[in-house]
Amino acid sequence: MLSINEAYQWIQPGRIPPPVFEPEDVESCRSWMVEKNRQKAAVLILGGGSHWFLGNEPARVTDILSTRRWDRILEYNPEDLTIQVESGCPLEKLSGTLQARGQYLPFFPVNAQHATIGGVVATGLSGPYEGALGGPRDYLIGIEALLPEGILSHAGGRVVKNVAGYDLCKLYAGSMGSLGVLTKLTFKLRPRPEQSKTALLFFENSADLIRIAIEVRNAVEPAALEATKPAPNFLASQSGRRLVLALQFLDSAPVVTWKVRRLQEEFPAAVLLDEAEEQRFWNEWHNDFRQALQPENGCSIVRMISPIGPLEKVWSSAEQIPGTGAITGHLRNGVIFSFIEGNDFFPLWKPWVERWISEGVYSILFKADARLKEGVNVWGPVTQPLQLMIKIKQAFDPNNTLNPGRFVV
């Protein structure tokens, strides 16, 4: 995990963090939270600190609440494919426990080595497999959260077939810690895939890449469908072309074999990677993204979510953003990231976002220097869904104690 000082550089660069409270149990946190809510304090919630770059600058900060001591695996039932953990459990620890029993959760956010499972749920980010395998909200079947007034909220349960009451689990997933402090989480699990294979297709232009990506997605349904411009350095000897489309298949050996064969029949130019090349490709992809997220890296990142229809136009438009140096995308679910150098695009940010909303394309300022975020709503214009989120926030946290200003309000 990142140290608290390292993580806080995302919030207020160069400043010393405010007082940090790191409770050993929920009961001690409850009494502390009640008092902070009474004082109308402003509490930032910290897990691993891996995604503190995400969101608006906080309106104010008086305290940091760390969940890092809540790191236990509470109940694991491999036969039932369920597990209950505390929210501060490191994602790597959880993944290691599941791997030993041939199971997994398909959550691979870019900063996975620093992430806690509570942070993954709070941000709703899970990496390149979400389009095919689902994200945190799809696997979360039970939750406990501490509300600012000291109430422990429970939703869902410990079994997969649980349909009682409202599905509040999905309300907390992606809420950026703005509604309550996540304390316990229960997930349904997946068996680990028997085999993994990655194939690459190279392109000269984005129009051909997007067109073929849609065809490939419909024909062979890869688990991951990643587009990258430019191609990773180690592929330069294979092709001088600037764009690469990576398809990863995760399934039983017969299914993977069939999908690879069908891909090669329909797209003979596909290059199948061996095991070492596959590992190197995905390691470099994650490392390049991870480097762009570091506070000392001055680039900004715009994240766009597009329906399939306008996807090619959105990618082409992203290429026109001033300062764009690289673009990557999870094309299974229409997510595109644009990596931007310099500040020339900031005056164009708001009109650019508003232009695409009418076509169902939503953009956020995924990462930027804290000083550049001043006066900018990184989540874009307040649309009807955001208005609803604001009302929910006001109902759960009327004093605006938790992560004030970070997410919608």
C-alpha positions as CSV (number, residue, x, y, z in Angstrom):
1,M,0.0,0.0,0.0
2,L,1.0,3.6,-0.4
3,S,2.0,5.4,2.7
4,I,-0.5,8.0,3.9
5,N,1.9,10.8,3.0
6,E,2.3,9.4,-0.5
7,A,-1.4,9.0,-1.0
8,Y,-2.1,12.5,0.3
9,Q,0.0,14.1,-2.5
10,W,-3.0,13.4,-4.7
11,I,-5.2,15.5,-2.5
12,Q,-3.0,18.5,-1.5
13,P,0.5,18.2,-3.0
14,G,3.3,19.3,-0.7
15,R,1.1,19.4,2.4
16,I,1.2,17.4,5.6
17,P,-1.9,15.2,6.0
18,P,-4.4,16.1,8.7
19,P,-4.8,13.8,11.8
20,V,-5.3,10.1,10.9
21,F,-7.6,7.8,12.8
22,E,-6.9,4.1,12.2
23,P,-9.4,2.0,14.3
24,E,-8.9,-1.6,15.1
25,D,-12.6,-2.4,15.0
26,V,-15.9,-1.0,13.8
27,E,-17.2,-0.2,17.3
28,S,-14.4,2.2,18.1
29,C,-14.9,3.8,14.6
30,R,-18.6,4.2,15.3
31,S,-18.1,6.4,18.4
32,W,-15.4,8.4,16.6
33,M,-17.6,8.9,13.5
34,V,-20.6,10.0,15.6
35,E,-18.5,12.7,17.2
36,K,-17.0,13.8,13.9
37,N,-20.4,14.1,12.4
38,R,-21.6,16.1,15.4
39,Q,-18.7,18.5,14.9
40,K,-19.5,18.7,11.1
41,A,-16.0,17.6,10.4
42,A,-14.8,16.7,6.9
43,V,-13.5,13.1,6.8
44,L,-11.5,11.5,4.0
45,I,-11.6,7.7,3.9
46,L,-8.4,5.9,3.1
47,G,-7.9,2.3,2.0
48,G,-4.7,1.6,0.1
49,G,-4.5,5.1,-1.4
50,S,-4.2,3.5,-4.9
51,H,-7.0,5.6,-6.4
52,W,-7.0,8.8,-4.5
53,F,-6.2,10.6,-7.7
54,L,-9.8,10.0,-8.7
55,G,-12.5,12.6,-8.0
56,N,-12.8,16.3,-7.3
57,E,-10.6,18.1,-4.8
58,P,-12.2,17.8,-1.4
59,A,-14.1,20.9,-0.3
60,R,-12.4,20.7,3.0
61,V,-10.4,18.2,5.1
62,T,-10.2,17.9,8.9
63,D,-9.5,14.2,9.4
64,I,-8.4,11.0,7.6
65,L,-10.1,7.7,8.5
66,S,-7.9,4.7,7.6
67,T,-9.4,1.2,7.2
68,R,-6.1,-0.5,6.9
69,R,-6.4,-2.5,10.1
70,W,-9.7,-4.1,8.9
71,D,-7.8,-6.6,6.8
72,R,-9.2,-9.9,7.8
73,I,-10.8,-12.6,5.6
74,L,-13.9,-13.4,7.8
75,E,-15.5,-16.3,6.1
76,Y,-14.6,-18.3,3.0
77,N,-16.8,-21.0,1.6
78,P,-15.0,-22.4,-1.5
79,E,-17.7,-24.9,-2.1
80,D,-20.4,-22.2,-2.2
81,L,-18.1,-19.8,-4.2
82,T,-18.6,-17.0,-1.6
83,I,-16.3,-15.0,0.7
84,Q,-16.7,-12.3,3.3
85,V,-13.9,-9.9,4.0
86,E,-13.2,-6.7,5.9
87,S,-13.0,-3.7,3.6
88,G,-9.4,-2.9,4.4
89,C,-8.2,-6.4,3.1
90,P,-5.5,-5.8,0.5
91,L,-6.6,-7.0,-2.9
92,E,-3.4,-9.0,-3.4
93,K,-4.0,-10.9,-0.1
94,L,-7.6,-11.7,-1.2
95,S,-6.5,-12.8,-4.6
96,G,-3.8,-15.0,-3.2
97,T,-6.3,-16.8,-0.9
98,L,-8.6,-17.4,-3.7
99,Q,-5.9,-18.5,-6.1
100,A,-4.9,-21.3,-3.7
101,R,-8.4,-22.8,-4.2
102,G,-8.6,-22.2,-7.9
103,Q,-11.0,-19.2,-7.7
104,Y,-10.9,-15.5,-8.3
105,L,-12.6,-12.2,-8.6
106,P,-12.0,-10.5,-12.0
107,F,-10.8,-7.2,-10.5
108,F,-7.6,-5.9,-11.9
109,P,-7.5,-2.2,-11.5
110,V,-4.3,-0.5,-12.7
111,N,-2.9,0.1,-9.1
112,A,-3.9,-3.4,-7.9
113,Q,-0.7,-3.8,-5.9
114,H,-1.7,-1.0,-3.6
115,A,-5.5,-1.5,-3.6
116,T,-7.8,-2.7,-0.8
117,I,-11.0,-4.5,-1.7
118,G,-13.0,-1.7,-0.1
119,G,-11.3,0.8,-2.3
120,V,-12.1,-1.3,-5.4
121,V,-15.8,-1.4,-4.5
122,A,-15.9,2.3,-3.6
123,T,-14.4,3.4,-6.9
124,G,-16.1,0.8,-9.0
125,L,-13.0,0.3,-11.1
126,S,-12.0,-3.2,-12.0
127,G,-9.8,-3.1,-15.2
128,P,-10.0,-4.6,-18.6
129,Y,-12.4,-7.6,-17.9
130,E,-15.4,-5.6,-16.8
131,G,-17.1,-5.6,-20.2
132,A,-17.1,-9.4,-20.4
133,L,-17.0,-10.6,-16.8
134,G,-18.5,-7.8,-14.8
135,G,-17.3,-5.4,-12.2
136,P,-17.4,-5.1,-8.4
137,R,-21.2,-4.3,-8.3
138,D,-21.9,-7.6,-10.2
139,Y,-20.1,-9.7,-7.6
140,L,-21.0,-7.9,-4.4
141,I,-23.9,-9.8,-2.7
142,G,-23.6,-8.5,0.9
143,I,-22.4,-5.3,2.5
144,E,-22.1,-3.6,5.9
145,A,-21.5,0.1,6.0
146,L,-21.1,2.6,8.8
147,L,-23.2,5.8,8.2
148,P,-22.0,9.2,9.6
149,E,-24.7,9.1,12.3
150,G,-23.3,5.9,13.7
151,I,-25.8,3.5,12.1
152,L,-24.5,0.2,10.7
153,S,-26.3,-0.4,7.5
154,H,-26.7,-3.9,6.1
155,A,-27.7,-5.1,2.7
156,G,-27.7,-8.4,0.9
157,G,-26.4,-11.5,2.6
158,R,-23.9,-14.3,2.5
159,V,-25.5,-16.5,-0.1
160,V,-25.9,-15.9,-3.8
161,K,-29.7,-16.5,-3.9
162,N,-30.7,-13.6,-1.7
163,V,-33.4,-11.3,-3.1
164,A,-34.8,-9.8,0.0
165,G,-35.2,-6.0,0.1
166,Y,-33.6,-3.3,-2.1
167,D,-30.3,-4.1,-3.7
168,L,-28.3,-1.4,-1.8
169,C,-25.1,-3.2,-2.5
170,K,-25.1,-1.6,-6.0
171,L,-25.8,1.8,-4.5
172,Y,-22.6,1.7,-2.5
173,A,-20.5,0.3,-5.3
174,G,-18.9,3.3,-7.1
175,S,-20.1,5.8,-4.6
176,M,-16.5,6.9,-3.8
177,G,-17.0,6.5,0.0
178,S,-19.5,9.4,0.0
179,L,-22.5,7.5,1.5
180,G,-20.9,5.4,4.3
181,V,-17.7,3.8,5.5
182,L,-17.6,0.2,4.0
183,T,-16.7,-2.2,6.8
184,K,-17.6,-5.8,5.5
185,L,-18.1,-7.1,2.0
186,T,-19.4,-10.4,0.7
187,F,-18.8,-11.6,-2.8
188,K,-19.7,-14.4,-5.1
189,L,-16.7,-15.9,-6.8
190,R,-15.7,-17.4,-10.2
191,P,-13.6,-20.5,-10.8
192,R,-10.2,-19.6,-12.2
193,P,-10.0,-20.1,-16.0
194,E,-8.2,-23.1,-17.2
195,Q,-6.3,-21.4,-19.9
196,S,-5.3,-17.9,-21.1
197,K,-4.3,-16.9,-24.7
198,T,-3.6,-13.4,-26.1
199,A,-3.6,-12.5,-29.8
200,L,-2.7,-9.1,-31.4
201,L,-4.0,-7.3,-34.5
202,F,-2.1,-4.2,-35.8
203,F,-3.7,-1.2,-37.6
204,E,-2.7,2.0,-39.4
205,N,-5.7,4.0,-38.3
206,S,-8.4,4.1,-35.6
207,A,-11.3,3.7,-38.0
208,D,-10.2,0.2,-39.0
209,L,-9.3,-0.7,-35.5
210,I,-12.7,0.1,-34.1
211,R,-14.5,-1.6,-37.0
212,I,-12.5,-4.8,-36.5
213,A,-12.8,-4.6,-32.7
214,I,-16.6,-4.7,-33.0
215,E,-16.5,-7.6,-35.4
216,V,-14.1,-9.5,-33.2
217,R,-16.2,-8.8,-30.1
218,N,-19.2,-10.3,-31.7
219,A,-17.4,-13.2,-33.3
220,V,-15.3,-14.7,-30.5
221,E,-16.3,-12.7,-27.3
222,P,-12.8,-12.2,-25.8
223,A,-12.6,-11.6,-22.0
224,A,-10.5,-8.5,-22.7
225,L,-10.4,-6.4,-25.9
226,E,-7.8,-3.7,-25.4
227,A,-6.8,-1.0,-28.0
228,T,-3.5,0.9,-27.5
229,K,-1.9,3.7,-29.4
230,P,1.0,3.6,-29.7
231,A,1.9,-0.1,-29.5
232,P,4.1,-1.2,-26.6
233,N,7.8,-0.7,-27.4
234,F,8.7,-4.4,-27.4
235,L,6.3,-4.9,-30.4
236,A,8.2,-2.4,-32.6
237,S,10.2,-5.2,-34.3
238,Q,7.0,-7.0,-35.3
239,S,5.2,-4.0,-36.8
240,G,5.9,-0.3,-37.4
241,R,2.2,0.3,-37.2
242,R,0.9,2.6,-34.5
243,L,-2.2,0.9,-33.1
244,V,-2.6,-2.5,-31.6
245,L,-5.7,-4.5,-30.6
246,A,-5.2,-7.1,-28.0
247,L,-7.6,-10.0,-27.4
248,Q,-7.4,-12.1,-24.4
249,F,-9.3,-15.4,-24.0
250,L,-9.9,-16.8,-20.5
251,D,-11.8,-20.1,-20.4
252,S,-11.5,-23.9,-20.5
253,A,-8.8,-25.2,-22.8
254,P,-11.3,-26.5,-25.5
255,V,-13.2,-23.2,-25.6
256,V,-10.0,-21.1,-25.8
257,T,-8.7,-23.4,-28.6
258,W,-11.9,-23.0,-30.5
259,K,-12.0,-19.2,-30.1
260,V,-8.3,-18.8,-31.2
261,R,-8.9,-21.1,-34.2
262,R,-12.0,-19.1,-35.3
263,L,-10.1,-15.8,-34.8
264,Q,-7.3,-17.0,-37.0
265,E,-9.7,-18.2,-39.7
266,E,-11.6,-14.9,-39.9
267,F,-8.5,-12.6,-39.2
268,P,-5.4,-14.4,-40.6
269,A,-3.2,-11.4,-39.6
270,A,-3.8,-12.1,-35.9
271,V,-0.5,-12.8,-34.1
272,L,-0.8,-15.3,-31.3
273,L,1.5,-14.7,-28.3
274,D,3.3,-17.5,-26.4
275,E,3.0,-17.6,-22.6
276,A,6.1,-15.4,-22.0
277,E,5.1,-12.8,-24.6
278,E,1.6,-12.7,-23.2
279,Q,2.8,-12.0,-19.7
280,R,5.2,-9.4,-21.0
281,F,2.5,-7.6,-23.0
282,W,0.1,-7.3,-20.1
283,N,2.8,-6.4,-17.7
284,E,4.0,-3.6,-20.0
285,W,0.4,-2.4,-20.6
286,H,-0.2,-2.2,-16.8
287,N,3.2,-0.6,-16.1
288,D,2.7,2.1,-18.7
289,F,-0.7,3.0,-17.3
290,R,0.6,2.8,-13.7
291,Q,3.4,5.2,-14.5
292,A,1.0,7.7,-16.0
293,L,-0.9,7.7,-12.7
294,Q,2.1,8.7,-10.5
295,P,1.8,12.2,-8.9
296,E,5.1,13.2,-10.4
297,N,3.9,12.4,-13.9
298,G,2.4,15.6,-15.2
299,C,0.1,14.0,-17.7
300,S,-3.7,14.3,-17.3
301,I,-6.0,11.4,-18.2
302,V,-9.6,11.7,-19.6
303,R,-11.9,8.7,-19.3
304,M,-14.7,8.4,-21.9
305,I,-17.5,5.8,-21.7
306,S,-19.3,5.4,-25.1
307,P,-22.0,3.3,-26.6
308,I,-20.7,1.1,-29.5
309,G,-22.4,3.3,-32.2
310,P,-20.3,6.5,-31.8
311,L,-17.2,4.7,-30.5
312,E,-15.1,5.4,-33.6
313,K,-16.0,9.1,-33.6
314,V,-15.2,9.3,-29.9
315,W,-11.8,7.7,-30.4
316,S,-11.1,10.1,-33.4
317,S,-12.2,13.1,-31.3
318,A,-9.9,12.0,-28.5
319,E,-7.0,12.0,-30.9
320,Q,-7.8,15.7,-31.6
321,I,-7.6,16.8,-27.9
322,P,-4.6,19.2,-27.7
323,G,-1.6,17.4,-26.1
324,T,-2.9,13.8,-26.5
325,G,0.1,11.5,-26.6
326,A,-1.4,8.1,-26.1
327,I,-4.8,6.5,-26.1
328,T,-5.9,3.1,-24.7
329,G,-9.4,1.5,-24.3
330,H,-11.4,-1.3,-22.9
331,L,-13.4,-1.8,-26.0
332,R,-15.6,-4.6,-24.6
333,N,-17.5,-1.9,-22.7
334,G,-16.6,1.2,-24.7
335,V,-14.2,2.8,-22.3
336,I,-11.4,5.0,-23.7
337,F,-8.5,6.7,-21.9
338,S,-6.7,9.7,-23.4
339,F,-3.3,10.6,-22.0
340,I,-2.7,14.3,-22.3
341,E,0.4,16.4,-21.9
342,G,0.2,20.1,-21.0
343,N,-2.7,22.3,-20.0
344,D,-4.0,23.5,-23.4
345,F,-7.0,21.2,-23.3
346,F,-8.5,22.6,-20.1
347,P,-10.3,25.6,-21.7
348,L,-11.9,23.0,-24.1
349,W,-12.9,20.5,-21.4
350,K,-16.4,21.6,-20.6
351,P,-17.7,22.2,-24.2
352,W,-16.0,19.0,-25.3
353,V,-17.9,17.0,-22.6
354,E,-21.2,18.7,-23.3
355,R,-20.9,18.0,-27.0
356,W,-20.9,14.3,-26.4
357,I,-23.6,13.9,-23.7
358,S,-26.4,14.1,-26.4
359,E,-24.9,10.9,-27.9
360,G,-24.8,9.1,-24.6
361,V,-21.0,9.5,-24.2
362,Y,-19.9,10.5,-20.7
363,S,-16.4,11.8,-19.9
364,I,-14.6,12.4,-16.6
365,L,-11.3,13.9,-15.8
366,F,-9.8,10.7,-14.5
367,K,-6.5,12.1,-13.3
368,A,-5.0,15.6,-13.2
369,D,-2.7,17.7,-11.1
370,A,-4.6,18.9,-8.0
371,R,-3.9,22.5,-8.9
372,L,-5.5,22.0,-12.3
373,K,-8.7,20.6,-10.7
374,E,-9.5,23.9,-8.9
375,G,-12.8,25.2,-10.2
376,V,-13.3,22.1,-12.4
377,N,-16.0,19.4,-11.9
378,V,-14.1,16.3,-13.0
379,W,-17.4,14.4,-13.3
380,G,-18.7,16.7,-16.0
381,P,-22.0,18.7,-16.1
382,V,-24.7,17.9,-13.5
383,T,-27.1,15.7,-15.5
384,Q,-30.3,14.1,-14.2
385,P,-28.5,10.9,-12.9
386,L,-26.1,13.2,-11.0
387,Q,-29.0,15.2,-9.5
388,L,-30.4,11.9,-8.2
389,M,-27.0,11.0,-6.7
390,I,-26.9,14.4,-4.9
391,K,-30.2,13.7,-3.3
392,I,-29.1,10.3,-2.2
393,K,-25.9,11.8,-0.7
394,Q,-28.0,14.4,1.2
395,A,-30.2,11.6,2.6
396,F,-27.3,9.4,3.8
397,D,-24.9,12.1,4.9
398,P,-26.9,15.3,5.6
399,N,-23.9,17.0,7.3
400,N,-21.6,16.2,4.3
401,T,-19.1,14.6,6.6
402,L,-17.7,11.9,4.3
403,N,-15.4,12.8,1.4
404,P,-17.1,16.2,1.0
405,G,-16.8,17.5,-2.6
406,R,-15.0,14.4,-3.9
407,F,-18.0,12.9,-5.7
408,V,-20.9,15.0,-7.1
409,V,-21.3,17.0,-3.8
